[in-house]
Amino acid sequence: MTAVEPKTHAPVVLTEVTDGALVIAINRPSARNAVDLEVAERIESALAELDRRDDLVVGIITGAGGTFSAGMDLKAFVQGIRPATPQGGFAGFVENPPQKPLIAAVEGYALAGGFEITLACDLVVASSAAVFGLPETKRGLVAAAGGLLRLPRLIPERVALEYALTGEHLTADRALELGLINRVTEPGEALAGAFELAGRIVANGPLAVRATKQVFAQARDWSTTEQFDRQRDITGPVFASSDAQEGARAFAEKRTPKWTGS
């Protein structure tokens, strides 16, 4: 992987481009990949690159050293430093996710802000040994980086409230049962599983992939009277694109489409 920061010290975020996917790894294993301001800024920069580059279709975020993330760096918090950027919020993106799909590959603990990072992602692949949770109340804090907003949208509200109030952990199996994650892998295989899922997305039309995420992200705020008009604003350019014609031709000719993103 290549560092996205100066070489004066070990990079806190690593990036790697592989087959249309941008992998972003939080690289503070000695701190259980806790997020400080520098990590937030580096993630924000990496996700801006994801959206900017035409050769990238999907992103994957993970943690180095067998842990996803323990959340906010509490030592920095005590010093008055918040791990958030003005535009993206906590971790550089939970308040402003990328326009392209983002997959979380989770090994070990994804707690507090670490769990909130996964909630801000579109898809989640987790090791069977992964552990999730919002333990903020145990520390006198509140899960204000999206946990209280997103969790009740993804699972039954009373179940979400119980986990938020008690701070208790969820196993990977329980998270899968509740629909919080998409796939469970063997320990150590979450990133490989995320790559496999990303490959299935990358194989599709990039304009269609981006528009599909956009509709999913925005539709919950549309009224029933406007929803199809609002959807047409997003999907119309896709149907009029060269890629749409190429997809139809490739299907008729029984070949793999050659996408141009136009």
N, C-alpha and C positions, 0 to 999 in steps of 0.2 A: 504494500500500500504506500501511497505518497502522502507526505505531511502537508497540511494546509496552514502551516504557521511557520514562523522563523525557526532556524535551527539552533537557537540559543539554549533550548531545553527540549526534553522529550515532548513530541507533539501530543496535545491533549485530544485531538480529533484526527483520524486518518480517513483518507478517501481512496477509492479505487474504482475505475470504470471497467466493467466487464460485460460484453455482449448487450449493450443498450441499457445496462443498469448501473446506477451510481451507488456504491456501498459507502456508508458513513459509519465509522466506528468510534464511539467514545472511548478514549484511551487513558483512563485514570484508574487502572485496576487496583492500585494500592489504596485508593479512596472509594473503592466499590463503584467506580465510574459516576461518582456524585457530580452534579452539574454546577459549575461555577460560571462566572460571567464570561470568561474566555471560551469555555465550551459552548455556551449559548451563541456567542458571536461567530464561532467557527461553524457551528451547525447552520446558522442562518445563511452564512456565506455559501456553504456547500449546497443548500437547498435552492438558493438563487441560481447557482450554476446548473442544477438539475432542470429548473424551469427554462433557463436561457438556452441551453444546448439542444439543437434539433436531433442530435444522435442519441440522446438519452430519453428513454420512455418511462422508466420507473426508478424509484429510489428504494434502498434498503437501509434501515438504521439498526445498529446493533451495539453491543458493548464488548470490549476486549477483556480477556482473562477470565471468562466463565461467568461473568455477572453482567446483566443488562445495565441497570442503574439503580442506585439507592435513592435517587431523587436529588433534591437541593443540597448543596454543600452547606451544612449547618455551621461549620466553622466560619465560612465566609459570611453567612447570614448574621452571626453574632457580631461580626465586625461591620455590619451595616451594608454589605454588598449583596445585591439581589442578582440572581443568575437569569436575567431577562434583558431582552433588547426592546427598544422603543416600538419597533414595528411588529416583531414576532412574539413578544412576551417570553414566558419561561422557555428555556432551552432554545430560544431563537425562532420558535415556530408554532407553539401550541395555540396562539391566538390568530395565527395567519399561516395555515398549512400550505404546502406547495400546491400548484395547480395540477401537477402530475401525481399519479398514485405513489404512495409511500407504504412500504411493508416493514413491520418491526420483526426482527429475528431475536427471540428472547431465550437466553440461557440464564439460569440462576435467578437472582432476585430482580424484580421490576416493582419497586415499592415507591410509595409517595409520588414524587414527581416522575420517577421512572415509570410507574404505572400510567401516569397522566400522559407521558410521551406516547405510550402504546395506544392510549385512547384517542390521541390526535392523529394516529396513523390510520390508513384505510384498511389494511389487512394485517394479521398477526400470525406468525408461525412461532411456536414455542416448544422448547424441550419438555419432556415429561417431568423433568425435575424443576421446571420453572415455578416461581412463586410470585403472586401478584397481591397488591393490597394498598389501601390508603390509610396508613397509620398516623396521619397528621394529628388526629385528636389526642393520641397518646403523648404527643409532644407539645400540646397546647396550641397547635396550629390548625389551619383549615386547608383542605385540598382545593385551593383557589386557582390552580393551573389547569382547570378544565375537568377535574375529577367529579365535582358536584354537578357540573352541567352535562357532561357527556355520558357518565355512567348510567343515569336513569333513562337515557334515550336508547341504551343498548340492551339493558336487562330490565326485568320488572322493577318498578319504582321502590317497592317496599324491600326487595332484596338489596337493591343498591343502597338504600338508606341504612339498612342494617350494617353493611360492610363499611359505610362511611362513618357511622356513629361509633361502632365498636373498634374499628381499625384492624379487624381480624384479616388473616391472609386467605387467599384463594389458591388452591392447587391448579396445575394446568388442566387436569381432568375436569375440575369444577368449572373453570373458565370456559372450557370447550362445551360443557353441558349447557352453560348459560348463553353461549353464542358470542362470548367476548373474544375468542380467538378462532382462527380458521383451521389450523392444523397442529397436531402434536407430533413431535419427532422423538427419536431416541436422544438421550443426553449427548451433547456435542454436535448434533446434526441440525440445529435450528437454522443456521445460516445456509447450509446446503438445501434445506427445505424451502427457505425463502428464495434462493436462486432458482429452484425448480418452478416455483409459483411465478416468479418474475419472468422467467422464460416464456411461460404461457401467455403472459400479458404482452411482452415485447414482440411476440409473433404476430400480434394484431395491428390493425391500422392505428398509427400514433394519434391522428386527429380524432378518431373515434374513441380511443382510450381516454384522451384528455376531456372530450365532451361528456363522456359517460360519467367520469368522476365529478365534473362540474354540475351536471343535473342532480346526481345523488346529493351533493353537498348543499345545493341551493333549494331543492324542491320542498324541503320541510317548511320553508317560509312562504311558499306560494299558496294562494287561495285556490279553491277548486275552480273558480270562474276564470282564473288567469293562467292556470298551470300549463295548459297545452300551448298557449301563445308564448309563454316564457320559455318553455322547452324548445319551441321552434326557433327562437332566437339563437339558441345554442347549437341545435342539431342541423338547422338549415344549411349552414356552410359546409358541414360534413357531407351531406347528401349531394351538394354541388361540387365537391372536390374531385380532383383527379384520382385520389386514392379510392374513392367510392367506385369509380368506373373500373379501376384496376382490380379491385376486389371482386366485382361482378364478372369481369373477363376471366380472371384466374380461376374462379369457381367453374365457369362454363368450360374452360380449357383444361380443367383438372391439373392445375399446377399451383405452386406456391406463389402468392402475390409478392410483387416487388414495390414496397411502399416508398413514396417520396416525401410524405408529410405535406403534400400540397393538393 
